């Protein structure tokens, strides 16, 4: 079955970006001049997703508004002959069908996914975390879709290699090797110590899931952090059906923390011909100003 819908959980408070997130949604903070969330939605749209379901909390209206039409602004731009800018914002306003459901309590990623059950219905779906940006010619979520379709519509978890010392930051998968990029999963371990990690394959926030996961999420008890963990539900799913882990291609930026956000900002500034030269010149001046030598 074609995967038409994607869940993007954005209910977190963004405490690592305070004080900015006191007033604005973290996902709207821009990398150069484009909000973080734009890149995540763009990945889904380019993979063929037709409907985005944001799982939100209070104070997240700006994310929904960003993907809506702004007729007043459009009229202003048209009156002032700013046709390039007009085309840009009209394109954003028509990127994809966007809906939202409120997560009234932040009770974990599993709980957030479950909130979208009624909007998903009885069909497979994608999950993309709103603060993980993956850049690749073939969208990361599309790579997982292709693996799912090649395995009778099975669930697929996107993974990447991380240093063994970093396994305590991620969910780590284990399983049987299918090929050099794919495992048939036997389970996941949430944030294991390096000495306890079964592999160094981490889950950075891309999933294709079958609707069976909802039944499991409704039954599992609270897990780590007293929250309903998607990891726990996937472990149950692995015992009932085939679930695959796929090492996707692409460069990933964890913009959920300031260091990852800075990495993305620098990288995007250097890749864009319109900003590269000015950015490099500015950086050289500031490195000299602070006596920093590379």
C-alpha positions as CSV (number, residue, x, y, z in Angstrom):
1,X,0.0,0.0,0.0
2,X,1.3,3.5,-0.9
3,X,2.5,5.5,2.1
4,X,0.5,8.7,2.0
5,X,0.8,10.1,5.5
6,X,3.5,11.1,7.9
7,X,3.5,11.9,11.6
8,X,5.9,14.6,12.7
9,X,5.9,15.0,16.5
10,X,6.7,18.6,17.6
11,X,5.2,18.8,21.1
12,X,8.5,19.2,22.9
13,X,9.2,22.4,24.8
14,X,12.6,23.1,23.2
15,X,14.3,23.8,26.5
16,X,17.8,23.6,25.0
17,X,16.9,26.7,22.9
18,X,15.7,28.9,25.8
19,X,15.2,31.8,26.0
20,X,14.1,31.9,22.3
21,X,11.6,29.1,22.8
22,X,9.9,31.0,25.6
23,X,7.9,32.7,22.9
24,X,8.4,30.8,19.6
25,X,8.3,27.1,18.6
26,X,11.8,25.6,18.3
27,X,10.9,24.2,14.9
28,X,10.4,27.7,13.5
29,X,13.9,28.8,14.5
30,X,15.6,29.4,11.1
31,X,18.8,27.9,9.6
32,X,19.9,31.0,7.6
33,X,16.4,32.1,6.5
34,X,14.5,28.8,6.5
35,X,12.9,27.2,9.6
36,X,14.2,23.8,10.7
37,X,10.8,22.2,10.2
38,X,10.7,23.2,6.5
39,X,13.5,20.8,5.7
40,X,11.8,17.9,7.4
41,X,8.5,18.5,5.7
42,X,10.3,19.0,2.4
43,X,11.9,15.6,2.7
44,X,8.5,14.0,3.3
45,X,6.9,15.9,0.3
46,X,9.7,14.9,-2.0
47,X,9.2,11.3,-1.0
48,X,5.6,11.4,-2.1
49,X,3.8,12.1,1.3
50,X,0.5,13.7,0.7
51,X,-0.6,14.6,4.3
52,X,1.5,15.7,7.3
53,X,0.1,15.2,10.8
54,X,1.8,17.4,13.4
55,X,1.6,16.2,17.0
56,X,1.7,19.5,18.8
57,X,1.4,21.1,22.2
58,X,0.5,24.6,23.4
59,X,2.5,27.4,21.7
60,X,3.1,25.5,18.4
61,X,0.5,27.4,16.3
62,X,3.4,29.1,14.3
63,X,4.4,25.8,12.8
64,X,0.9,25.2,11.3
65,X,0.7,28.8,10.3
66,X,4.0,28.6,8.4
67,X,2.6,25.9,6.1
68,X,-0.7,27.9,5.6
69,X,-1.4,30.6,3.1
70,X,-0.8,34.2,4.2
71,X,-3.1,36.2,1.9
72,X,-2.3,39.5,3.4
73,X,1.4,39.1,2.9
74,X,0.9,37.7,-0.6
75,X,-1.1,40.8,-1.5
76,X,1.6,43.1,-0.1
77,X,4.3,41.4,-2.1
78,X,2.2,41.5,-5.3
79,X,1.5,45.3,-4.8
80,X,5.2,45.9,-4.4
81,X,6.3,43.8,-7.4
82,X,8.2,41.3,-5.2
83,X,7.3,38.4,-7.4
84,X,10.2,36.2,-6.4
85,X,9.3,36.4,-2.8
86,X,5.6,36.0,-3.7
87,X,6.3,32.7,-5.5
88,X,8.3,31.4,-2.6
89,X,5.7,31.9,0.1
90,X,2.9,30.7,-2.2
91,X,4.9,27.5,-2.8
92,X,5.3,27.0,1.0
93,X,1.6,27.5,1.6
94,X,0.7,24.8,-0.9
95,X,3.5,22.3,-0.2
96,X,1.3,19.6,1.4
97,X,-2.0,19.1,3.3
98,X,-1.3,19.8,7.0
99,X,-3.3,18.8,10.0
100,X,-2.5,18.7,13.7
101,X,-3.5,16.9,16.8
102,X,-2.7,18.0,20.4
103,X,-0.6,16.0,22.8
104,X,-1.9,17.4,26.0
105,X,0.9,15.8,28.1
106,X,4.4,15.0,26.9
107,X,4.4,11.3,27.7
108,X,7.0,10.1,25.2
109,X,7.4,9.4,21.5
110,X,5.2,6.4,21.6
111,X,2.4,8.4,23.1
112,X,2.9,11.1,20.5
113,X,2.6,8.6,17.7
114,X,-0.6,7.1,19.3
115,X,-2.2,10.5,19.3
116,X,-2.4,10.4,15.5
117,X,-4.1,7.0,15.3
118,X,-7.5,8.3,14.2
119,X,-5.9,10.4,11.4
120,X,-3.8,7.5,10.1
121,X,-6.5,4.9,10.0
122,X,-5.6,1.4,8.8
123,X,-2.6,2.1,6.6
124,X,1.2,2.2,6.9
125,X,2.7,5.6,7.6
126,X,6.0,7.4,8.1
127,X,7.3,9.1,11.2
128,X,9.9,11.9,11.0
129,X,11.3,13.6,14.0
130,X,11.0,17.4,13.7
131,X,14.5,18.3,14.8
132,X,16.4,15.7,12.7
133,X,17.4,17.0,9.3
134,X,18.7,14.6,6.7
135,X,20.1,15.8,3.4
136,X,20.4,13.5,0.5
137,X,19.4,13.4,-3.2
138,X,17.0,10.5,-2.5
139,X,15.1,11.5,0.6
140,X,15.9,9.3,3.6
141,X,12.3,8.5,4.3
142,X,11.9,7.5,0.6
143,X,14.8,5.0,1.0
144,X,12.9,3.4,3.9
145,X,9.7,3.3,1.8
146,X,11.5,1.5,-0.9
147,X,12.8,-1.1,1.6
148,X,9.3,-1.5,3.0
149,X,7.8,-2.1,-0.4
150,X,10.5,-4.6,-1.2
151,X,9.6,-6.6,1.9
152,X,5.9,-7.0,1.7
153,X,5.1,-3.7,3.4
154,X,7.1,-4.4,6.5
155,X,8.0,-1.8,9.1
156,X,11.5,-0.2,8.5
157,X,13.6,1.7,11.0
158,X,16.2,4.1,9.7
159,X,19.6,3.7,11.3
160,X,23.1,5.2,11.1
161,X,26.4,4.2,12.4
162,X,27.6,6.1,15.5
163,X,30.8,5.9,17.6
164,X,30.5,3.2,20.2
165,X,31.0,5.9,22.8
166,X,27.8,7.6,21.7
167,X,25.4,4.6,22.0
168,X,24.0,6.0,25.3
169,X,22.4,8.9,23.3
170,X,20.3,6.7,21.0
171,X,18.0,3.7,20.6
172,X,20.3,1.0,19.3
173,X,19.1,-1.8,17.1
174,X,20.1,-5.5,17.0
175,X,19.2,-8.2,14.5
176,X,20.3,-10.6,11.8
177,X,22.2,-9.3,8.8
178,X,20.2,-9.4,5.5
179,X,22.7,-7.5,3.5
180,X,25.4,-4.8,4.0
181,X,22.7,-2.1,4.7
182,X,19.8,-4.1,6.2
183,X,19.1,-6.1,9.3
184,X,16.1,-8.1,10.2
185,X,15.5,-6.8,13.7
186,X,15.2,-8.8,16.8
187,X,14.9,-5.7,19.0
188,X,16.1,-2.3,20.2
189,X,17.9,-1.2,23.3
190,X,17.2,2.4,24.5
191,X,20.3,4.4,25.2
192,X,22.6,1.5,26.2
193,X,26.0,2.0,27.8
194,X,28.8,1.4,25.2
195,X,29.8,-1.9,26.8
196,X,26.2,-3.1,26.7
197,X,25.3,-2.0,23.1
198,X,24.6,-4.9,20.7
199,X,25.6,-2.8,17.7
200,X,26.6,0.8,16.9
201,X,23.5,1.3,14.7
202,X,21.4,4.1,16.1
203,X,17.9,5.4,15.3
204,X,18.0,9.1,14.5
205,X,14.3,9.7,13.8
206,X,13.0,8.1,10.5
207,X,10.5,5.2,10.6
208,X,8.0,3.4,8.4
209,X,5.4,1.7,10.5
210,X,2.4,-0.5,10.0
211,X,-0.8,0.3,11.8
212,X,-0.2,-2.8,14.1
213,X,2.0,-0.4,16.1
214,X,-1.1,1.4,17.5
215,X,-2.5,-1.7,19.1
216,X,0.8,-2.3,20.8
217,X,1.1,1.3,21.9
218,X,-2.3,1.1,23.6
219,X,-1.2,-1.9,25.7
220,X,2.4,-1.3,26.7
221,X,3.2,0.1,30.1
222,X,5.3,3.2,30.7
223,X,9.0,2.6,30.2
224,X,12.1,4.7,30.5
225,X,11.5,8.2,32.0
226,X,8.0,7.0,33.0
227,X,7.0,7.6,29.4
228,X,5.4,5.5,26.6
229,X,8.4,4.6,24.5
230,X,8.2,3.9,20.8
231,X,11.2,1.7,21.3
232,X,9.2,-0.6,23.6
233,X,6.4,-0.9,21.0
234,X,8.9,-1.7,18.2
235,X,10.4,-4.5,20.4
236,X,7.0,-6.1,20.7
237,X,6.4,-5.7,16.9
238,X,9.7,-7.4,16.2
239,X,8.3,-10.5,18.0
240,X,5.2,-10.6,16.0
241,X,6.2,-9.5,12.5
242,X,9.2,-8.7,10.3
243,X,10.8,-5.4,11.1
244,X,13.9,-4.2,9.2
245,X,16.6,-1.7,10.1
246,X,18.1,0.1,7.1
247,X,21.3,2.1,7.0
248,X,20.1,5.1,5.0
249,X,22.3,7.4,2.9
250,X,22.4,11.1,3.8
251,X,24.0,13.7,6.0
252,X,22.1,14.1,9.3
253,X,22.0,17.1,11.5
254,X,20.6,16.9,15.0
255,X,19.1,20.4,15.2
256,X,17.5,19.6,18.6
257,X,20.6,20.8,20.3
258,X,22.6,24.0,19.8
259,X,25.8,22.3,18.6
260,X,23.9,20.4,15.8
261,X,22.0,23.6,14.9
262,X,25.4,25.4,14.5
263,X,26.7,22.5,12.3
264,X,23.7,22.8,10.1
265,X,23.9,26.6,9.8
266,X,27.6,26.5,8.8
267,X,27.1,23.7,6.4
268,X,24.1,25.3,4.7
269,X,25.8,28.6,4.5
270,X,28.8,27.1,2.8
271,X,26.7,25.0,0.3
272,X,24.6,28.0,-0.8
273,X,26.3,30.0,-3.6
274,X,24.5,33.1,-2.4
275,X,25.9,33.0,1.1
276,X,29.2,31.0,0.7
277,X,31.7,33.8,-0.2
278,X,30.3,36.4,2.2
279,X,30.2,33.8,5.0
280,X,33.8,32.6,4.5
281,X,35.0,36.2,4.4
282,X,33.1,37.1,7.5
283,X,34.4,33.9,9.3
284,X,38.0,34.8,8.5
285,X,37.6,38.3,10.0
286,X,36.1,36.9,13.2
287,X,38.6,34.2,13.6
288,X,41.4,36.8,13.3
289,X,39.5,39.1,15.7
290,X,39.5,36.4,18.4
291,X,43.0,35.1,17.7
292,X,41.8,31.7,16.5
293,X,44.0,29.8,14.1
294,X,42.8,26.7,12.2
